[in-house]
Amino acid sequence: MSTFSKRLKEQREALGLSQSKLAQEVGVHQSIIGRYERDEAKPTIDVVSKIALALNTTVGYLLGENEQADTFKDPDMLKRFKDIISFPKDKRDHILYAIDSMIKATKLDSL
């Protein structure tokens, strides 16, 4: 089973959605959702985007690009990352270095 089919089914079930309900929200037939979950068909990127929205996750998560379903769903964190990405590279590097240091220290404190 591909990452997409597995994560699609897991996320749909975690939200308590039936294949029929998800299909209705995405605008496809119920049998198509079943085919995606059984890895018998591959959706277009537009459909993956609609599925991610309906499942309150990201395209990246569904496609296996990251391990957390809610990455970048927090609007406050997303705003911060958008701000950081707009800075010159040297400033971004300094900010990321500081963040990395704080993350490392926090992980060590929790041991």
Secondary structure, DSSP 8 states (H G I E B T S, - for coil): --HHHHHHHHHHHHTT--HHHHHHHHTS-HHHHHHHHTTS----HHHHHHHHHHTTS-HHHHTTS-S-TTTT--HHHHHHHHHHHHS-HHHHHHHHHHHHHHHHHHHHHT-
